[in-house]
Amino acid sequence: MATRRSVLAGAMIAPLLVAATACEGGPMETGQPEDTKDPAVLTARPGAADPGPATMTGVSALGVAGTRDPIVYVPESLATDEPVPLLVALHGAGGDAQGGLSVLRAAAEQLGIVILAPASRGGTWDAIRGGFGPDTAVIDRALEEVFSFVPVDPERIGVAGFSDGASYALGLGLANGDLFRKVVAFSPGFVPPGPQNGQPAVFVSHGTEDTVLPIDATSRRVVPALKRRGYEVVYREFDGPHTVPAAIAIEAGLWLDWTPLPTP
């Protein structure tokens, strides 16, 4: 499969509603019976992978969706004789799987991180406009497929995203903190309402000159709300617009590799 890199589309098309209430108090009420799985909750879990003769490297389609199929990137330098870290990377509004992959691909190659990059069913992720549903179903199937041939370390699984993808990563990460130990949100808008499971660590970055998702209405509200709920948060503001600077991407990559970060 071609390994072209595309520009992340990050325009937030949902209203700027910072769901601080989703981070205050207890888990969100869903109105569903207790024995019904919430659509935000993923069921795929790593197990004994069967890589066959050799684990494929580079970018590959997973074949789990008829359109906008998720892709997986396995670094050429990756040693799969022991469990490896996995990152689910989510694109911005109007983007695609390649867009989700592009921002952290260089860091993933250097650090030996496998990246799963799904694509939203619509123009953006379902929970941005409504509730979790079709997108999480595809992500769940994609994770099951990756777990079947890549020996993933269950203690080193994360989810990341940019713009709308960052908001979705926060909602999905908090709902699946027992799976995703770390959540990276590059310039998020809000936290989609949903259940809260586990206590993942969170990395948030945002540009002070962001005119798409202004920082005062977004990350400067989201981060304190997360901290009040007891989440461990690394927060980086930078002078710049709605983007992910290379230095921020590298720092997030190091953080995802469980490397302690210096105090700024």
N, C-alpha and C positions, 0 to 999 in steps of 0.2 A: 504494500500500500504506500502511496506517495506520502512523504513526510514533510509536506509544505507547512509553513507556519503562517497563520493568519492573525490579523490584528483583532484584539478583543473589542467587541462592541459592548459599551458599558452604559448606554443611556437607560436610566431608570424610568420605566413607564408606569409604575404603580405610584399611588400617592405616597408622600413622605410621611408615613406614620411610624414613628419610633415606638415599637411595642415594649415600652418599659414595663408595662403591666405584665407582660409575659415573663419578666424576670423578677417580678415582685410576688411574694406569697408562694403558694404551693403550685403543683402541676396544673396545667390548663384543663378545664373541664371540656370533654369532647361530646357528651351527650350520648355516647355509645355504651352498650352493655359491657360489663367488665370482661367478658370472655371474647369480645370482638377486638381484633388487632387494629390499633390506630393506623391509618394509612401513612403516617409519618414514620412509623417504626419499621426498621429493616430486619429481616430474619436471617440473611446470609451471614455465615461465620466461617473463618478459616479453619481448615482441617488438614488432613494428609493429602497434599498435592501430588499429582501424577504427571510430572513434566515430560515423560516419554524419553525418547533418545536424547533430546536437547531442548531446553527452554528457548522458545523463539525470542529474538531480540528485535529492537526497532519498534516501529508503529504497526499495529495490526488491528483490523476490525474484529469485533467479537461475534457478530452474527446473532445477536439476541433481539434485534429490532428490525422490522422491515424497512423503515426509513430512519434517517438520522441515527445510524447505528453507533453505539459507544465504541471507542477505541482504547487500546492499552499500549502504553509505551514501556518497554523493558530495556533499560540501558545496556549498551554493548559491554560495558565494564562490570555488569552485575554478576556477582558470584552467588549462584542459587544452591550451593551446597549447605547453606544454613538459612534460617528464616530471614526475610527481607522486609523493609518498610514499604507500605503502600499508601498512596495519596489519591483521593478522589478529587479531581479538579473540575470546577464548574465555571462555564463561560458566562459572560455578561449578556444583557438583553440583545437579541438579534444575532447572537453568536452561534458557534457550533462547537463540535468536539475538539477540533484542531485549535480553536481559540482558547478553550479551557486548558489545553496542554501547553500552549506556547509560553505562558508567563513563568512557569517553573521548570521547563524542560532542561535548561542548562544546569540549574542547580541539581536536578534529579540525576543527570548524567554524572556529575562530579561526586555526588554523595551516595549514589547507588540506590535511588528511590524509584520504585515502580509507580507509574501514574495511570490511573483509570480516568478517562475523560468521557463522560456521557454527554448527550445533547438533549435539551428540553424538547418536549413534544410540540410545543407551540413556539411563539416568538420569544417567550421568556418562561421561567420556571413556574409551575402550577401554583405554588403557595404564594407567589408574589401578587397574583391577581385574585386568588381564592383560597383553596385548601390543598393540602398534600394529596396526591393521587397517582395519576399515570406516570409522572416522572419518577417517583420513588419506586414504582413497580419495575421500571426499566433498570434503574440503578441497582435494585436488589438482584435482578437476573444477571446483570453485568458482574456484580461482585461474586455471585456464585460461580460464574464462568472463570473469572480470574483466580479465585481460590482453588479451582480444580487443577490448574497447571502451574501456579506460582506458589512456592512455600512462603506464605506471608506470616510475619511475626504479629501475633494478636495484640501485643503490647505497643506496636508501632504502626497503627493505622490512623490516618487523619483525613479530614475533608477541608478543601479550600475553595475559594471563589473570588471573583472580581465583580464589583458593582451589584447587579441583581444576583449574580452567582454568589457573592459574598453574603448577601442577606439570606439566600437559600442555604448556604453552608452553615450559617449560624443556627437557623431553625432546624435543619437536619442534624447538625452536630449535637445540639442540646437534647434533641429527641432520642438520639442514639449514642449517648455518652458512654454506654457500656461497650460499644463497638469502636467509635471514633474517640481515641484518647486525646487528640488535638484538633483544633479548628482554626483555620486561617481565613480571615476576612479582610480583603483588600478593598477599601472604600465602600463599606456596606451602607444600606439605607435604613434598615430596620431589622427586627427579629420577627419572622412570621410566627403567629401563635401556634402552639402545639404542645405536646407532652414534654416532660423533662425527665430524662433518665441518665444516671451517672453524673459525673462531674468532670467533663473534659477541660483541659487547659485551652486558652484562647489567645490568638495573636491577631491584633487589629492594627491596620495602618490607614492613614487618610491624609490627603493633601489639604493644606490650609487655604489654597486658592481654588478648590473644587467648586465649579459652578453647576455641575450636574446634580450632585448630592452634597449640598453645602454642609460643611463639617459641624457647624453649630447645631444643626437640626438632626444630625445623624450620629456619628461616632462619639461626639462629646456627650451625648445622652445615653447611647447604648452601652458604652464602656462602664460608666459609673453604675448603671443598673445591674450589669453583669457582676461587678465587684460586690455590690450589696448582697447579691445572692450567693456569694462565696466562691465564685469562679476565679481561678488564677488567670489574670489577663496581662499580657505584654502588649503595650500600646505605643505606637510610633506615629507621630505627626511629622510631616515633611513639607517644605516649601514647594508647592507645585499644584498642578491641576488634577483632574480625574484620571489617574494613571497609576502604574506600579513601577517606581524607579528600580533600576537594576540593583542598587544597594539594598533596597527593602526586600526584593525577591531573594537575594542571597541570604540576608539575615533570616528570613522566614524559612528558607531551606535548611539552614543550620539549626534553627529551632526545631524543625520537624525531625531532624536527625538526632534529636535528644541531646544536642550539644548545648551546654549552659551558655547563656548570652551575657555579655558584660553589661553592667549597669550604665545607662547613658548619662 
